[in-house]
Amino acid sequence: MSTPVVELTEAEWSVIKAVWETEPCTAPVIQEKLFQPTGWHYSTVRTIMDRMVAKGVLRAKKEGKLTIYQSAVTRAQAQSGELFYALKHAFNGALTPMVQCLLDSKDLNAAELAELESLIKAKKKSAKK
């Protein structure tokens, strides 16, 4: 089964990161956590979180008057969705130019390059099978 494609807005990224740090949580807890960096009030946070529930990114459960939120996607799923969005839209689905762009835009040390080479070798091995 393939992992679901998750595409998040900048605001949703802020919320999901806060949820991952504190889940299970309520909208007021997330609003308090995000108020300093964003200036968002409760209604803004609650609206974003409810939209994320509709998208399947968060789960919501009523407990009395409280709504308890939890993530419905992992960090890896969210990161993968973001990466595939960029691949599709910025590079027309072409992986090699995307990787080249990443390599050209960041100074990698020898350890990082060795790790990338190791990942490629492992992928080649598994592709031969």
Phi, psi and omega in degrees: 000132181278154179284145180294147178277123182245120176243120183246145173282170178301318179296318179295325176298317179300315182292312184296324177296319178293321178296313180303325181285336190233000187295150353290150187211173177246164178299320178298324178295317180292320179299316179297319181293326184263352185300313182303306183284336187245332186078009182288139176266171185308313185299324179294312181296316181297319179297314179299314182295320178294323176294323179292327174296314180299327178281349181086014181273327176239156170249144178233139179225129178279130172231094186067235179272352182268146170252123180259128182251145172218154178290146176250357178230153178272167174302316182299318178296317180293317179296319179298317178300318180296317180296315180291331175297313179296317179302314182292314188271321184268336185235014179050034177082002182273112185289317184301312177298328178293313179297318179299318178299316179296318179295320181287334187266356182223133174283116180259140176274173184300322181294319179294318178296319178297320179295319177296317178299319179297318178297318180294316179299316180296321179293320177299316180300314182290333179287333180288334184288000000 
